[in-house]
Amino acid sequence: MLTMLSAIAVLLVLSAFFSGSETALTGASRPLMHQLEQKGNRRAKTVNKLQEGRGRLIGVILIGNNLVNILASALATSILIGLFGEAGIAYATIIMTALVVMFAEILPKTYALQNADRSALRIAPIIRPLVFILSPITFATQWVVRIALRLFGVRLHSGEDFVSKTDELRGAIELHQSEEEDNKTVQHERAMLRSVLDLSEVEVGEIMVHRKTVAMINADEPAEVNVNQVLASPYTRMPIWRDQPDNVIGIVHAKEVLRAIHDNNGDLDIDIEALASEAWFIPETTPLLDQLQAFRDRHEHFALVVDEYGSLEGVVTLEDILEEIVGDIADEHDVSVPGLRSQSDGSYIVDGSFTIRDLNRQFEWNLPDEEAATIAGLILHESRRIPDVGQAFMFYGLRFDIMRRQRHQITAIRITPPQPAE
């Protein structure tokens, strides 16, 4: 009897091993294991191999787990029948159920769940030989399972994944947090990671500098006026137009203007139109990822954005796309325009031209940017009117008070987020 009790104890230990192995190997972080494999960790490589053949892995673990559980129950039933007769069957069922559930299921799986990566690295070298040895049985069981599923009209791998890999990665980014790091730092990291994934979905029309605020040169004006305008501008590239602003004939670079002035012995009377390079026009629906690649391929930093009718909408630069990823990049020549100012009561004064994406990035809000790129455009879209100064709106959990309006353009809004008590 002592031998049989020892055998039951060993079988329960093996059952706990198989249960914990299933939880650890299926719950181990695939990105972490991939990173460890790249660094030369052989156990991580083994874990990755096992996860690639997840069907065989689960099959082997289930076969081993059920084998030891059934054998342990059979031995316990045999012992208790010898001691208590027919009542031993009931005693064996109760005792083995309690032992298996507590010590062979809950205990090892709880530990493996809390230490999935560490446990997976430890047990992978033990599980892999078992997978190899039991692979014929696993293939046979998988074949039977496939046949049985086909009888019910179910075909494995016949459909697409429920979620895309990008959505899965987005979920991992949202879960990215650390108690040891400053909250602002974590928010900034999440914002950058989100922005990288959004490059293929955001169009240049959503981040471009609108033509209303673009510094442009009129080729019909005297050369001295144009040169002074170039020198006074904080930008190195400026579009030049003739007759009407939509008729852009080229892009002037400040360095070319300075070189021409030097070659002309300091005389400002130069042909600025001759210095202009060819303008590059792109549609406003171009995704940022495509435009970033186009900037790299053409070795250019500046493009003019046009709508479906060919009218000039604005300009987009390489810096604009980079700022969409990392946030605002300011240099010594940038003109500081404070578009957002926090107030003592917890509200914010926001310029109407402030983009929705920047607000979402800074405060982790979820304001939609499908129908409008700026906060003023969002208010117009939601209110279906041109609001008057003093009007207030409530949508998406925020309060919007119209503070200033210049003709038909909303220039300043007070945004009040809900208080914690609310």
VENGIHU-V981152 format. One record per backbone hydrogen bond with DSSP energy under -1.0 kcal/mol. NH is the residue of the N-H (numbers start at 1). CO is the residue of the C=O. If there is no record, write none. Layout:
NH/CO  NH/CO
This chain:
5/1  6/2  7/3  8/4  9/5  10/6  11/7  12/8  13/9  14/10  15/11  16/12  17/13  18/14  19/15  20/16  21/17  22/18  23/19  24/20  25/21  26/22  27/23  28/24  33/29  34/30  35/31  36/32  37/33  38/34  39/35  40/37  41/36  45/41  46/42  47/43  48/44  49/45  50/46  51/47  52/48  53/49  57/53  58/54  59/55  60/56  61/57  62/58  63/59  64/60  65/61  66/62  67/63  68/64  69/65  70/66  71/67  72/68  73/69  74/70  75/71  76/72  77/73  78/74  79/75  80/76  81/77  82/78  83/79  84/80  85/81  88/85  89/86  91/87  92/88  93/89  94/90  95/91  96/92  97/93  98/94  99/95  100/96  101/97  102/98  103/99  104/100  106/101  107/102  109/105  110/106  111/107  112/108  113/109  114/110  115/111  119/115  120/116  121/117  122/118  123/119  124/120  127/123  128/124  131/127  132/128  133/129  134/130  138/134  139/135  140/136  141/137  142/138  143/139  144/140  145/141  146/142  147/143  148/144  149/145  150/146  151/147  153/150  154/149  158/155  168/164  169/165  170/166  171/167  172/168  173/169  174/170  175/171  176/173  186/182  187/183  188/184  189/185  190/186  191/187  192/188  193/189  194/190  195/191  196/192  197/193  198/194  201/198  202/198  204/286  205/284  206/203  207/204  208/204  209/315  211/313  213/210  217/239  219/241  221/218  226/222  227/223  228/224  229/225  230/226  231/227  232/228  238/252  240/250  241/217  242/247  244/242  247/244  248/246  249/240  250/240  251/277  252/238  254/236  257/253  258/254  259/255  260/256  261/257  262/258  263/259  264/260  265/262  266/261  267/264  270/268  272/270  277/251  282/304  284/306  286/283  288/202  289/199  291/287  292/288  293/289  294/290  295/291  296/292  297/293  298/294  299/295  300/295  303/316  304/280  305/314  306/282  307/311  310/307  313/305  314/305  315/209  316/303  318/301  321/317  322/318  323/319  324/320  326/322  327/323  334/331  341/349  343/347  346/343  348/415  349/341  350/413  351/339  352/411  354/351  356/373  359/355  360/356  361/357  362/358  363/359  364/360  375/354  376/352  378/374  379/375  380/376  381/377  382/378  383/379  384/380  390/402  391/388  393/400  395/398  398/395  399/416  400/393  401/414  402/391  403/412  404/412  406/409  409/406  411/404  412/404  413/350  414/401  415/348  416/399  422/419
